[in-house]
Amino acid sequence: MDVDHERIRKAVREILIAVGEDPDREGLLETPDRVARMYAEIFSGLHTDPAIHLQTMFTQKHDEMVLVKDIEFSSCCEHHLLPFIGKAHIAYLPNGKIVGLSKLARVVDAVARRPQVQERMTEHIADLIMAHLKPRGVGVIVEASHSCMTIRGVRKPGAMTITSSMRGGFLTDPATRSELMSLVFGAK
């Protein structure tokens, strides 16, 4: 099912009235339509399967870590419908197959474009890569700043949330996990 633009437009108009605004004033006339288009864009991941990006693999004998770091994303917190913005770092230990590096960034984009919590996003990315690439291990680290913590509530600008999800060799081998952390965050 696609996004119901008309229903969103009506709901946004009601929200504007509920907060004491006049939805018919010049500056707000097009706001309900803009918000409907925005929601269609930021929630587009609800209507796509991120696994599609992991279907094309290449046979390659490479048994060391592959890491794509600093994959920028924006997502939306399901608790307040406010954005959280950050970077994902994805590493995997190939098992005879590799995937195009841009495909990992596409997976992040597809997973990020839905209402969610960061913890589930991190797990989902790791599970997708593990299931489709069948590597010897996957490590996913996500760093994000949450608007629900920076502009409302506790109001702590600069606070970062870091989540990780480790599978296979990244979970069972402390040296592999340590190497990943060093490559992502630098040697301490």
Backbone as ProteinMPNN parsed JSONL, in Angstrom:
{"seq_chain_A": "MDVDHERIRKAVREILIAVGEDPDREGLLETPDRVARMYAEIFSGLHTDPAIHLQTMFTQKHDEMVLVKDIEFSSCCEHHLLPFIGKAHIAYLPNGKIVGLSKLARVVDAVARRPQVQERMTEHIADLIMAHLKPRGVGVIVEASHSCMTIRGVRKPGAMTITSSMRGGFLTDPATRSELMSLVFGAK", "coords_chain_A": {"N_chain_A": [[0.84, -1.185, 0.0], [0.569, 2.149, -0.888], [1.514, 5.43, 0.352], [-1.06, 7.286, 1.849], [-1.816, 10.13, 0.711], [-3.922, 12.065, 0.834], [-5.199, 11.505, 3.247], [-3.137, 12.039, 5.056], [-2.798, 14.799, 4.547], [-5.266, 15.808, 5.524], [-5.032, 15.087, 8.224], [-2.79, 16.572, 9.047], [-3.735, 19.144, 8.709], [-5.701, 19.134, 10.737], [-4.029, 18.843, 12.955], [-2.666, 21.299, 12.901], [-4.799, 23.033, 13.485], [-5.418, 22.048, 16.035], [-3.164, 22.823, 17.539], [-3.544, 25.479, 17.666], [-3.188, 27.036, 15.4], [-3.866, 28.694, 12.266], [-4.813, 26.989, 9.593], [-5.444, 28.048, 7.164], [-4.054, 30.31, 6.706], [-1.679, 32.233, 4.768], [1.066, 31.283, 4.868], [0.761, 28.664, 5.702], [-0.883, 27.327, 3.946], [-0.021, 25.434, 1.996], [1.236, 23.61, 3.567], [0.072, 21.109, 4.624], [0.125, 19.511, 2.271], [2.853, 19.525, 1.67], [3.864, 18.175, 3.92], [2.674, 15.68, 3.568], [3.971, 14.8, 1.213], [6.581, 14.765, 2.228], [6.397, 12.745, 4.225], [5.861, 10.549, 2.579], [8.323, 10.332, 1.354], [10.222, 10.056, 3.551], [9.335, 7.76, 4.744], [9.546, 5.826, 2.839], [10.882, 3.415, 2.911], [9.174, 1.598, 4.036], [7.832, 0.467, 1.983], [9.552, -0.943, 0.446], [11.831, -3.644, -0.143], [14.677, -4.16, 1.562], [16.453, -6.23, 1.096], [16.663, -6.644, -1.586], [18.858, -5.333, -2.551], [20.946, -6.94, -1.983], [21.088, -9.084, -3.645], [22.747, -9.491, -5.857], [25.795, -10.916, -6.071], [29.354, -11.479, -5.99], [31.799, -13.868, -6.84], [34.62, -14.182, -4.938], [37.799, -14.662, -3.672], [38.49, -13.657, -0.738], [39.436, -13.262, 2.416], [39.561, -11.559, 4.538], [38.475, -8.796, 6.59], [35.854, -6.721, 5.316], [35.011, -3.431, 5.262], [32.712, -0.829, 5.317], [32.505, 2.381, 6.186], [31.046, 5.207, 7.932], [28.543, 5.668, 6.65], [26.181, 7.791, 5.885], [22.942, 8.547, 7.19], [19.406, 9.189, 7.583], [16.727, 8.774, 9.783], [13.59, 7.958, 11.382], [12.314, 8.384, 14.543], [10.162, 6.168, 16.096], [8.723, 6.766, 18.35], [8.265, 9.528, 18.734], [8.042, 10.516, 16.218], [10.124, 12.053, 15.236], [13.187, 13.07, 13.639], [16.16, 10.997, 13.586], [19.594, 11.197, 13.106], [22.556, 10.096, 11.575], [25.455, 7.944, 11.338], [26.261, 4.875, 9.8], [28.214, 1.95, 10.205], [29.444, -0.758, 8.518], [30.65, -3.996, 8.572], [31.93, -7.018, 7.193], [32.866, -10.481, 7.064], [33.913, -12.058, 4.4], [32.753, -15.052, 2.771], [33.662, -16.402, 0.479], [32.06, -14.971, -1.221], [31.332, -11.663, -2.301], [29.8, -8.414, -2.073], [28.692, -5.599, -3.997], [30.032, -2.54, -2.894], [28.451, -0.217, -2.721], [25.994, -1.306, -2.393], [25.704, -1.943, 0.288], [25.385, 0.568, 1.435], [22.957, 1.214, 0.236], [21.283, -0.644, 1.45], [21.309, 0.338, 4.074], [20.012, 2.818, 3.646], [17.451, 1.929, 2.764], [16.537, 0.524, 4.997], [16.6, 2.519, 6.913], [14.591, 4.308, 6.208], [11.964, 4.366, 7.576], [9.594, 4.364, 10.295], [11.041, 3.79, 13.469], [13.172, 2.283, 16.015], [16.555, 2.893, 16.939], [17.983, 0.685, 17.844], [16.626, -1.552, 16.756], [16.948, -1.013, 14.049], [19.717, -1.339, 13.746], [20.03, -4.08, 14.344], [18.42, -5.179, 12.313], [19.793, -4.525, 9.923], [22.185, -6.003, 10.308], [21.124, -8.625, 10.425], [19.996, -8.898, 7.845], [22.278, -8.795, 6.164], [23.712, -10.995, 7.113], [21.923, -13.092, 6.516], [21.673, -13.0, 3.703], [24.225, -12.662, 2.439], [25.625, -14.606, 3.691], [28.064, -14.549, 5.229], [31.131, -15.116, 7.143], [30.939, -13.615, 9.33], [29.376, -10.639, 10.686], [29.462, -7.215, 11.442], [27.798, -4.48, 12.711], [27.625, -1.107, 13.346], [25.995, 1.657, 14.635], [25.758, 5.112, 14.842], [24.081, 7.861, 16.186], [22.333, 10.993, 16.403], [19.567, 11.966, 18.195], [16.642, 13.704, 17.6], [14.521, 13.704, 19.357], [15.762, 13.751, 21.76], [17.336, 15.989, 21.642], [15.97, 18.374, 20.901], [13.694, 18.46, 22.393], [12.086, 17.357, 25.427], [14.588, 16.029, 27.38], [16.539, 17.639, 26.242], [19.392, 17.636, 25.229], [21.643, 18.576, 23.337], [24.117, 17.29, 21.148], [24.394, 14.839, 22.364], [25.094, 11.495, 21.661], [23.93, 8.414, 20.406], [25.007, 5.126, 20.409], [24.838, 2.069, 18.849], [25.325, -1.447, 18.492], [25.608, -4.441, 16.569], [26.575, -7.643, 16.472], [27.613, -10.498, 14.67], [28.474, -13.941, 14.086], [31.92, -14.278, 13.449], [32.567, -11.713, 14.444], [31.226, -11.644, 16.801], [32.162, -13.853, 18.221], [34.965, -13.816, 18.183], [37.237, -12.069, 19.917], [39.479, -10.599, 18.989], [38.897, -9.982, 16.325], [36.617, -8.45, 16.657], [37.739, -6.342, 18.138], [39.523, -5.315, 16.227], [37.685, -4.296, 14.376], [36.425, -2.283, 15.944], [38.621, -0.619, 16.361], [39.192, 0.205, 13.742], [36.87, 1.634, 13.142], [36.528, 3.535, 15.247], [39.101, 4.396, 15.818], [42.367, 3.867, 17.209], [42.686, 3.407, 20.684]], "CA_chain_A": [[0.0, 0.0, 0.0], [1.295, 3.412, -0.927], [1.15, 6.429, 1.347], [-2.35, 7.925, 1.597], [-1.541, 11.569, 0.78], [-5.096, 12.835, 1.245], [-5.416, 11.273, 4.68], [-2.096, 12.797, 5.772], [-3.132, 16.229, 4.43], [-6.358, 16.102, 6.457], [-4.523, 14.957, 9.592], [-1.903, 17.712, 9.329], [-4.627, 20.308, 8.868], [-6.28, 19.011, 12.078], [-2.952, 19.12, 13.934], [-2.463, 22.752, 12.92], [-5.929, 23.605, 14.226], [-5.306, 21.61, 17.437], [-2.118, 23.578, 18.251], [-3.927, 26.886, 17.707], [-2.805, 27.726, 14.17], [-4.875, 28.84, 11.221], [-4.279, 26.303, 8.421], [-5.788, 28.784, 5.954], [-3.205, 31.495, 6.496], [-0.831, 32.089, 3.584], [2.268, 30.472, 5.087], [0.425, 27.264, 6.014], [-1.804, 26.761, 2.96], [0.55, 24.266, 1.321], [1.913, 22.752, 4.543], [-0.412, 19.729, 4.645], [0.608, 18.795, 1.09], [4.306, 19.346, 1.846], [4.08, 17.13, 4.927], [2.305, 14.397, 2.944], [5.079, 14.418, 0.321], [7.728, 14.444, 3.078], [6.183, 11.426, 4.829], [6.036, 9.55, 1.522], [9.767, 10.192, 1.142], [10.989, 9.549, 4.69], [8.851, 6.424, 5.105], [9.552, 5.003, 1.625], [11.411, 2.095, 3.229], [8.068, 0.705, 4.386], [7.286, -0.099, 0.756], [10.64, -1.572, -0.312], [12.523, -4.744, 0.524], [16.106, -3.847, 1.507], [17.213, -7.41, 0.657], [16.845, -6.595, -3.049], [20.191, -4.8, -2.82], [21.944, -7.961, -1.661], [20.871, -10.24, -4.513], [23.862, -9.68, -6.78], [27.072, -11.119, -5.384], [30.459, -11.861, -6.847], [32.727, -14.837, -6.267], [35.917, -13.546, -4.703], [38.531, -15.213, -2.538], [38.981, -12.598, 0.141], [39.007, -13.765, 3.727], [39.743, -10.526, 5.558], [37.336, -7.912, 6.803], [35.436, -5.661, 4.404], [34.35, -2.419, 6.088], [32.273, 0.448, 4.758], [32.158, 3.174, 7.356], [30.52, 6.563, 7.753], [27.399, 5.703, 5.737], [25.243, 8.737, 6.487], [21.526, 8.208, 7.05], [18.432, 9.825, 8.463], [15.602, 7.901, 10.051], [12.547, 8.618, 12.158], [11.985, 7.709, 15.797], [8.751, 5.788, 16.115], [8.054, 7.233, 19.566], [7.848, 10.925, 18.621], [8.078, 10.872, 14.8], [11.169, 13.041, 15.018], [14.322, 12.417, 12.987], [17.482, 10.761, 14.147], [20.532, 11.327, 11.987], [23.861, 9.605, 11.975], [26.313, 7.179, 10.445], [26.335, 3.429, 10.016], [29.464, 1.3, 9.813], [29.125, -2.158, 8.265], [31.784, -4.857, 8.244], [31.626, -8.437, 7.09], [33.96, -11.403, 6.766], [33.404, -12.826, 3.263], [32.831, -16.509, 2.767], [33.709, -16.751, -0.938], [31.213, -14.048, -1.978], [31.311, -10.262, -1.878], [28.709, -7.626, -2.646], [29.126, -4.25, -4.342], [30.087, -1.708, -1.688], [27.308, 0.711, -2.686], [24.793, -2.05, -1.978], [25.593, -1.834, 1.747], [24.791, 1.89, 1.693], [21.558, 1.144, -0.178], [20.567, -1.373, 2.501], [21.13, 1.291, 5.178], [18.962, 3.767, 3.252], [16.141, 1.274, 2.721], [16.13, 0.188, 6.364], [16.439, 3.763, 7.683], [13.407, 5.069, 5.789], [10.736, 3.84, 8.197], [9.59, 4.693, 11.724], [11.703, 2.703, 14.181], [14.155, 2.622, 17.032], [17.907, 2.651, 16.44], [18.401, -0.677, 18.192], [16.052, -2.47, 15.767], [17.59, -0.713, 12.771], [21.045, -1.955, 13.775], [19.818, -5.536, 14.265], [17.845, -5.508, 11.003], [20.875, -4.47, 8.93], [23.061, -7.159, 10.536], [20.408, -9.851, 10.057], [19.882, -8.948, 6.385], [23.577, -9.131, 5.569], [24.026, -12.366, 7.506], [21.031, -14.015, 5.819], [21.804, -12.993, 2.249], [25.606, -12.867, 2.013], [26.13, -15.783, 4.406], [29.479, -14.37, 5.542], [31.597, -15.736, 8.381], [30.586, -12.702, 10.403], [28.903, -9.286, 10.356], [29.451, -6.23, 12.519], [27.124, -3.231, 12.345], [27.656, -0.088, 14.396], [25.231, 2.832, 14.214], [25.888, 6.283, 15.718], [23.067, 8.824, 15.764], [21.808, 12.033, 17.268], [18.11, 11.857, 18.159], [15.938, 14.963, 17.845], [13.65, 13.57, 20.531], [16.605, 14.04, 22.926], [18.073, 17.244, 21.503], [15.128, 19.57, 20.765], [12.553, 18.36, 23.306], [12.362, 16.481, 26.567], [15.81, 16.257, 28.145], [17.27, 18.711, 25.536], [20.835, 17.438, 25.355], [22.32, 18.607, 22.035], [25.448, 16.68, 21.153], [24.348, 13.464, 22.866], [25.093, 10.505, 20.59], [23.568, 7.047, 20.77], [25.769, 4.154, 19.621], [24.354, 0.7, 18.983], [26.075, -2.397, 17.675], [25.055, -5.783, 16.403], [27.657, -8.5, 15.999], [27.243, -11.856, 14.308], [29.57, -14.8, 13.653], [33.27, -13.984, 13.925], [32.622, -10.464, 15.21], [30.666, -11.939, 18.107], [32.901, -14.903, 18.93], [36.416, -13.594, 18.181], [37.537, -10.748, 20.475], [40.468, -9.879, 18.176], [38.184, -9.457, 15.147], [35.764, -7.363, 17.157], [38.643, -5.253, 18.502], [40.004, -4.719, 14.979], [36.584, -3.486, 13.847], [36.272, -1.079, 16.772], [39.776, 0.234, 16.105], [39.042, 0.795, 12.411], [35.749, 2.57, 13.156], [36.679, 4.617, 16.222], [40.505, 4.735, 16.002], [43.046, 3.198, 18.327], [42.585, 4.128, 21.964]], "C_chain_A": [[0.882, 1.244, 0.0], [0.804, 4.34, 0.173], [-0.15, 7.109, 0.913], [-2.182, 9.436, 1.796], [-2.727, 12.361, 1.321], [-5.351, 12.693, 2.741], [-4.39, 12.031, 5.52], [-2.408, 14.289, 5.728], [-4.221, 16.627, 5.43], [-5.867, 16.063, 7.906], [-3.632, 16.14, 9.965], [-2.729, 18.982, 9.51], [-5.246, 20.298, 10.268], [-5.245, 19.289, 13.165], [-2.719, 20.624, 14.037], [-3.576, 23.449, 13.698], [-5.784, 23.29, 15.713], [-4.237, 22.374, 18.213], [-2.403, 25.079, 18.244], [-3.524, 27.685, 16.485], [-3.991, 27.813, 13.224], [-4.339, 28.187, 9.96], [-4.597, 27.005, 7.101], [-4.955, 30.049, 5.769], [-2.162, 31.182, 5.422], [0.357, 31.143, 3.789], [1.995, 28.997, 5.334], [-0.457, 26.588, 4.967], [-1.278, 25.468, 2.325], [1.216, 23.284, 2.284], [1.363, 21.329, 4.586], [0.075, 18.903, 3.449], [2.115, 18.538, 1.192], [4.607, 18.213, 2.822], [3.733, 15.762, 4.351], [3.418, 13.91, 2.018], [6.314, 14.018, 1.125], [7.57, 13.05, 3.691], [6.341, 10.309, 3.795], [7.523, 9.286, 1.29], [10.461, 9.538, 2.331], [10.524, 8.179, 5.16], [8.817, 5.481, 3.901], [10.096, 3.601, 1.87], [10.342, 1.099, 3.637], [7.55, -0.053, 3.166], [8.363, -0.719, -0.129], [11.256, -2.681, 0.532], [14.022, -4.475, 0.438], [16.959, -5.009, 1.006], [17.46, -7.405, -0.851], [18.254, -6.134, -3.41], [21.293, -5.826, -2.574], [21.824, -9.193, -2.554], [22.026, -10.516, -5.465], [25.164, -9.743, -6.0], [28.111, -11.578, -6.397], [31.343, -12.861, -6.111], [34.084, -14.165, -6.141], [36.572, -14.193, -3.497], [39.149, -14.047, -1.78], [38.506, -12.967, 1.53], [39.274, -12.797, 4.871], [38.519, -9.626, 5.591], [37.121, -6.943, 5.641], [34.624, -4.694, 5.254], [33.98, -1.217, 5.239], [31.813, 1.264, 5.953], [31.648, 4.549, 6.961], [29.441, 6.647, 6.673], [26.338, 6.594, 6.398], [23.8, 8.312, 6.214], [20.693, 9.164, 7.889], [17.27, 8.855, 8.585], [14.615, 8.655, 10.926], [12.198, 7.775, 13.378], [10.493, 7.411, 15.832], [8.001, 6.284, 17.339], [7.531, 8.66, 19.458], [7.74, 11.402, 17.175], [8.999, 12.057, 14.543], [12.385, 12.332, 14.417], [15.456, 12.063, 13.943], [18.429, 10.59, 12.968], [21.895, 10.846, 12.442], [24.606, 8.889, 10.879], [26.237, 5.714, 10.826], [27.689, 2.944, 9.518], [29.144, -0.184, 9.683], [30.391, -2.895, 7.874], [31.285, -6.283, 8.092], [32.884, -9.216, 6.733], [33.47, -12.312, 5.639], [33.632, -14.329, 3.422], [32.785, -16.986, 1.313], [32.881, -15.841, -1.82], [31.336, -12.641, -1.402], [30.137, -9.577, -2.57], [29.28, -6.259, -3.007], [29.021, -3.348, -3.126], [28.902, -0.752, -1.586], [26.04, 0.007, -2.221], [24.605, -1.995, -0.468], [24.976, -0.491, 2.135], [23.317, 1.903, 1.307], [20.704, 0.393, 0.846], [20.296, -0.439, 3.675], [20.003, 2.264, 4.842], [17.577, 3.13, 3.301], [15.632, 0.94, 4.123], [15.832, 1.466, 7.159], [15.12, 4.473, 7.382], [12.11, 4.416, 6.246], [10.745, 4.275, 9.656], [10.147, 3.503, 12.513], [12.517, 3.212, 15.357], [15.519, 2.208, 16.491], [18.362, 1.218, 16.704], [17.889, -1.688, 17.154], [16.679, -2.26, 14.397], [18.939, -1.422, 12.678], [20.935, -3.465, 13.602], [19.341, -5.946, 12.871], [18.927, -5.532, 9.925], [21.784, -5.69, 9.078], [22.389, -8.454, 10.089], [20.272, -9.992, 8.541], [21.182, -9.395, 5.739], [23.952, -10.572, 5.885], [23.198, -13.364, 6.69], [21.319, -14.103, 4.33], [23.221, -13.203, 1.746], [26.192, -14.161, 2.582], [27.634, -15.675, 4.677], [29.854, -15.131, 6.812], [31.307, -14.848, 9.581], [30.147, -11.348, 9.875], [29.001, -8.436, 11.612], [28.816, -4.949, 12.013], [27.155, -2.318, 13.559], [26.928, 1.133, 13.847], [25.392, 3.908, 15.281], [24.86, 7.307, 15.261], [22.757, 9.835, 16.859], [20.293, 12.036, 17.079], [17.455, 13.191, 18.509], [15.048, 14.884, 19.07], [14.432, 13.772, 21.828], [17.252, 15.417, 22.856], [17.188, 18.484, 21.456], [13.919, 19.564, 21.683], [12.974, 17.503, 24.495], [13.609, 16.893, 27.322], [16.693, 17.361, 27.547], [18.774, 18.645, 25.773], [21.488, 17.397, 23.981], [23.721, 18.006, 22.163], [25.464, 15.256, 21.69], [24.24, 12.51, 21.672], [24.709, 9.145, 21.163], [24.334, 6.116, 19.838], [25.208, 2.769, 19.917], [25.213, -0.196, 18.104], [25.344, -3.723, 17.627], [26.133, -6.63, 15.753], [27.139, -9.908, 15.745], [28.51, -12.628, 13.93], [30.894, -14.407, 14.286], [33.402, -12.695, 14.712], [32.08, -10.651, 16.619], [31.568, -12.873, 18.906], [34.394, -14.663, 19.038], [36.733, -12.183, 18.685], [38.531, -9.939, 19.636], [39.808, -9.256, 16.949], [37.297, -8.288, 15.547], [36.611, -6.132, 17.498], [39.189, -4.544, 17.259], [38.928, -3.818, 14.373], [36.446, -2.187, 14.632], [37.418, -0.091, 16.527], [39.645, 0.928, 14.752], [37.926, 1.842, 12.394], [36.049, 3.784, 14.035], [38.127, 5.069, 16.427], [41.069, 4.033, 17.211], [42.956, 4.05, 19.573], [43.815, 3.858, 22.794]], "O_chain_A": [[1.817, 1.363, 0.792], [-0.196, 4.066, 0.837], [-0.313, 7.462, -0.255], [-2.378, 9.955, 2.895], [-2.554, 13.232, 2.172], [-5.684, 13.668, 3.414], [-4.724, 12.595, 6.562], [-2.3, 14.976, 6.744], [-4.112, 17.654, 6.1], [-6.245, 16.908, 8.717], [-3.715, 16.651, 11.082], [-2.434, 19.798, 10.384], [-5.311, 21.341, 10.92], [-5.561, 19.905, 14.183], [-2.589, 21.161, 15.137], [-3.311, 24.359, 14.484], [-6.001, 24.159, 16.557], [-4.377, 22.561, 19.421], [-1.604, 25.866, 18.752], [-3.52, 28.915, 16.537], [-4.983, 27.098, 13.369], [-3.48, 28.772, 9.301], [-4.091, 26.617, 6.049], [-5.131, 30.775, 4.791], [-1.809, 30.024, 5.196], [0.61, 30.286, 2.943], [2.893, 28.167, 5.192], [-0.75, 25.398, 5.087], [-2.035, 24.514, 2.144], [1.706, 22.239, 1.859], [2.163, 20.394, 4.583], [0.4, 17.725, 3.601], [2.59, 17.458, 0.84], [5.493, 17.394, 2.582], [4.431, 14.785, 4.622], [3.768, 12.73, 2.041], [7.012, 13.067, 0.773], [8.515, 12.26, 3.677], [6.89, 9.25, 4.099], [7.928, 8.146, 1.058], [11.206, 8.573, 2.157], [11.241, 7.504, 5.899], [8.138, 4.455, 3.936], [9.795, 2.687, 1.104], [10.569, -0.11, 3.593], [6.906, -1.093, 3.302], [8.127, -0.99, -1.307], [11.203, -2.651, 1.762], [14.593, -4.553, -0.65], [18.077, -4.793, 0.538], [18.365, -8.084, -1.336], [18.781, -6.504, -4.459], [22.449, -5.593, -2.927], [22.401, -10.236, -2.246], [22.256, -11.666, -5.839], [25.581, -8.776, -5.362], [27.785, -12.005, -7.505], [31.6, -12.72, -4.915], [34.627, -13.645, -7.115], [35.974, -14.266, -2.423], [40.202, -13.53, -2.152], [37.304, -12.984, 1.795], [39.219, -13.18, 6.04], [37.647, -9.697, 4.725], [38.073, -6.419, 5.063], [33.653, -5.095, 5.896], [34.818, -0.656, 4.534], [30.863, 0.899, 6.644], [31.797, 4.99, 5.821], [29.427, 7.586, 5.877], [25.682, 6.184, 7.355], [23.484, 7.787, 5.147], [21.2, 9.85, 8.777], [16.881, 8.202, 7.618], [14.783, 9.848, 11.181], [11.833, 6.605, 13.259], [9.666, 8.299, 15.623], [6.772, 6.232, 17.372], [6.482, 8.981, 20.017], [7.39, 12.556, 16.926], [8.695, 12.942, 13.743], [12.595, 11.142, 14.652], [15.679, 12.727, 14.956], [18.111, 9.933, 11.976], [22.337, 11.147, 13.551], [24.44, 9.157, 9.69], [26.158, 5.356, 12.001], [28.233, 3.46, 8.541], [28.635, -0.799, 10.62], [31.114, -2.482, 6.967], [30.346, -6.705, 8.766], [33.836, -8.672, 6.174], [32.697, -13.237, 5.887], [34.553, -14.788, 4.098], [31.986, -17.851, 0.955], [32.979, -15.918, -3.045], [31.431, -12.452, -0.189], [29.563, -10.102, -3.524], [30.246, -5.809, -2.391], [28.025, -3.391, -2.404], [28.401, -0.501, -0.49], [25.118, 0.647, -1.716], [23.472, -1.999, 0.014], [24.151, -0.417, 3.046], [22.509, 2.539, 1.983], [19.548, 0.747, 1.081], [19.189, -0.419, 4.212], [19.129, 2.505, 5.674], [16.636, 3.728, 3.822], [14.439, 1.06, 4.401], [14.916, 1.488, 7.981], [14.593, 5.175, 8.245], [11.284, 3.981, 5.444], [11.816, 4.534, 10.205], [9.777, 2.355, 12.263], [12.545, 4.407, 15.651], [15.622, 1.285, 15.683], [19.047, 0.616, 15.878], [18.631, -2.573, 16.727], [16.915, -3.222, 13.665], [19.262, -2.03, 11.657], [21.663, -4.059, 12.806], [19.807, -6.943, 12.318], [18.973, -6.452, 9.109], [22.117, -6.338, 8.086], [23.022, -9.289, 9.442], [20.418, -11.093, 8.009], [21.187, -10.268, 4.871], [24.453, -11.289, 5.02], [23.729, -14.374, 6.227], [21.216, -15.184, 3.75], [23.413, -13.86, 0.723], [27.13, -14.732, 2.026], [28.387, -16.604, 4.387], [28.995, -15.716, 7.472], [31.42, -15.289, 10.725], [30.497, -10.957, 8.762], [28.665, -8.884, 12.708], [29.246, -4.394, 11.002], [26.762, -2.709, 14.658], [27.206, 1.588, 12.737], [25.19, 3.656, 16.469], [24.772, 7.596, 14.068], [22.898, 9.57, 18.052], [19.796, 12.098, 15.954], [17.687, 13.74, 19.586], [14.839, 15.888, 19.751], [13.829, 13.948, 22.887], [17.671, 15.96, 23.878], [17.601, 19.546, 21.921], [13.191, 20.554, 21.751], [14.094, 16.994, 24.543], [13.674, 18.002, 27.851], [17.504, 17.955, 28.257], [19.347, 19.505, 26.442], [21.851, 16.325, 23.498], [24.408, 18.201, 23.165], [26.443, 14.535, 21.494], [23.403, 12.696, 20.789], [25.117, 8.782, 22.266], [24.313, 6.294, 18.62], [25.113, 2.351, 21.071], [25.76, 0.248, 17.094], [24.574, -4.071, 18.522], [26.551, -6.367, 14.626], [26.332, -10.437, 16.509], [29.499, -12.034, 13.503], [30.986, -14.224, 15.5], [34.275, -12.595, 15.574], [32.435, -9.902, 17.529], [31.724, -12.711, 20.117], [35.042, -15.25, 19.904], [36.523, -11.208, 17.964], [38.43, -8.713, 19.582], [40.128, -8.127, 16.577], [37.239, -7.269, 14.858], [36.23, -5.007, 17.176], [39.303, -3.318, 17.241], [39.22, -2.713, 13.915], [36.359, -1.11, 14.042], [37.206, 1.121, 16.49], [39.955, 2.113, 14.632], [38.041, 2.844, 11.688], [35.847, 4.924, 13.618], [38.361, 6.04, 17.146], [40.338, 3.65, 18.124], [43.128, 5.268, 19.522], [43.932, 4.369, 23.908]]}, "name": "protein", "num_of_chains": 1, "seq": "MDVDHERIRKAVREILIAVGEDPDREGLLETPDRVARMYAEIFSGLHTDPAIHLQTMFTQKHDEMVLVKDIEFSSCCEHHLLPFIGKAHIAYLPNGKIVGLSKLARVVDAVARRPQVQERMTEHIADLIMAHLKPRGVGVIVEASHSCMTIRGVRKPGAMTITSSMRGGFLTDPATRSELMSLVFGAK"}
